[in-house]
Amino acid sequence: MSRCGIEKLSRRTLLRGAGVAIALPWLDAFARGRGIEGPPRRALFIMNNLGVLPKPFFPGETGRGYALSPLLEPLAARREDFTVISGLSHPGVRGGHSTENCFLTAARGPTRSGFRNTVSLDQSAAAVIGDQTRFPTLNLGVNVDKVNRSLSWTRDGVLVPAEDRPSRVYERLFMAGSREQVAERRRRLAERGSILDATVDESRRLGRAVGAADRQRLERFETSVREVEERLHAEGAWEDRPRPVPAEPTPSDVVDRALLFKGYESMLAIARLALETDSTRLVTLLVDAFATPPFRLDDGRPEGGTLTLDDYHNLSHHGQDANRVAQLLEADRRQMTLLAGLLTALAERREGEDRLLDRTIVLFGSNMGDANTHDNTNLPILLAGGGFRHGSHLAFDPDDNAPLANLFVSILSRLGIEADAFGSSTGPLAGLG
């Protein structure tokens, strides 16, 4: 902005602008687009930022009829409901752990000075279908470092913090609160609307005193503000509609980070409840293994199970130590067992003539192809449900990977969203039925 424009900004304007600047990262990704007709289509994106052991995960054969790998064996009963995909990665997304925030954005160069992330897949989809549900998206986490990590990013590359307490998510989804609480929410929505109106007025006044380039910036800012306004109106409309009544009680929070898989299971359950009650159609779940201390491998036992030799991060740098590899293998089996339980639960629930699984895309993966070597290629990807033709191992070149964002284009299409490209994509993913 020009010096002249800056000098004309009053302290009050700056304060108002600061308030909106704080609100926008939370709300601007929810800009409304036209709705999608037809049966509801949903997606759940799950990522473990330390991945899985690659050799036990990927099958040795390709196509249909492949022999299940050791880590896919827990999913044997659901093999016709998922596709395992090898040879995918994000071009230009290298740098070990620094890539974790780029899994759903495909933003290049995360280690570059001044790097800024881009919009994530869930938020891009929410811009079109988010207004069809009370909550455009849910962003969940297990043991997550909420300040530094998220799967969900606004179109301006701002982190959307993940919720790590299932009970709080349950309350948001299903408990309307007292009349006083509803009235307070309405008051806050009206207050935000008044601030936005005042900010737009100040922006227009300022636009008359600055150059063409600054006017363009102000026009873009005004567009973002108006989109936030639309989101506030949508929130107000949802306040008049009754919330669904879930068939399951409020889940207990797992506050002990060593009970990783209990926390994981609880978050998968709340994600499933959100989807099956149509409270939202887009959910992300980040399993922050990097922030996980030594954890219980079998936390379902009364005595708590075996504690790992080290925290998850150091354990992943196993250096081929047999004991560490064995513990990682057991942890990966637990992940796949939980995933199998989720797919079975979705398959057993009906929505009209379809299974809920047929209307729900489940993507499991990681930014790490091999955490032991900080490799960000050949990412472990498993795609389930969503009406795709499954049951095969779809393999791409392990030395010259296909863009993972090609799969994202295919996912957007299956959600009913017209998208020719996303991030580094070169088109939809070839060979995906």
Stockholm file with secondary structure:
# STOCKHOLM 1.0

chainA/1-433         MSRCGIEKLSRRTLLRGAGVAIALPWLDAFARGRGIEGPPRRALFIMNNLGVLPKPFFPGETGRGYALSPLLEPLAARREDFTVISGLSHPGVRGGHSTENCFLTAARGPTRSGFRNTVSLDQSAAAVIGDQTRFPTLNLGVNVDKVNRSLSWTRDGVLVPAEDRPSRVYERLFMAGSREQVAERRRRLAERGSILDATVDESRRLGRAVGAADRQRLERFETSVREVEERLHAEGAWEDRPRPVPAEPTPSDVVDRALLFKGYESMLAIARLALETDSTRLVTLLVDAFATPPFRLDDGRPEGGTLTLDDYHNLSHHGQDANRVAQLLEADRRQMTLLAGLLTALAERREGEDRLLDRTIVLFGSNMGDANTHDNTNLPILLAGGGFRHGSHLAFDPDDNAPLANLFVSILSRLGIEADAFGSSTGPLAGLG
#=GR chainA/1-433 SS CCHHHHHHCCHHHHHHHHHHHHHHHHHGGGCCCCCCCSSCCEEEEEEETTCCCHHHHSCSSCEETCCCCTTTGGGGGGGGGEEEEESEECTTCCSGGGGGGGTTTCCSCTTSTTCCCCCCHHHHHHHHHGGGSSSSCEEEEESCCTTTCCSCBCTTCCBCCCBCCHHHHHHHHHCCCCHHHHHHHHHHHHHHHHHHHHHHHHHHHHHTTSCHHHHHHHHHHHHHHHHHHHHHHHHHHHTTSCCCCCSSCCCCCCCCTTCHHHHHHHHHHHHHHHHHTTSCSEEEEEECGGGCCSCBTTTTSTTCCCBCSSCHHHHHCCTTCHHHHHHHHHHHHHHHHHHHHHHHHHHHCEETTEEGGGGEEEEEECSCSBGGGTBCSSCCEEEEETTCCCSEEEECCSSSCEEHHHHHHHHHHHTTCCCSCCTTCCSSCTTCC
#=GC SS_cons         CCHHHHHHCCHHHHHHHHHHHHHHHHHGGGCCCCCCCSSCCEEEEEEETTCCCHHHHSCSSCEETCCCCTTTGGGGGGGGGEEEEESEECTTCCSGGGGGGGTTTCCSCTTSTTCCCCCCHHHHHHHHHGGGSSSSCEEEEESCCTTTCCSCBCTTCCBCCCBCCHHHHHHHHHCCCCHHHHHHHHHHHHHHHHHHHHHHHHHHHHHTTSCHHHHHHHHHHHHHHHHHHHHHHHHHHHTTSCCCCCSSCCCCCCCCTTCHHHHHHHHHHHHHHHHHTTSCSEEEEEECGGGCCSCBTTTTSTTCCCBCSSCHHHHHCCTTCHHHHHHHHHHHHHHHHHHHHHHHHHHHCEETTEEGGGGEEEEEECSCSBGGGTBCSSCCEEEEETTCCCSEEEECCSSSCEEHHHHHHHHHHHTTCCCSCCTTCCSSCTTCC
//
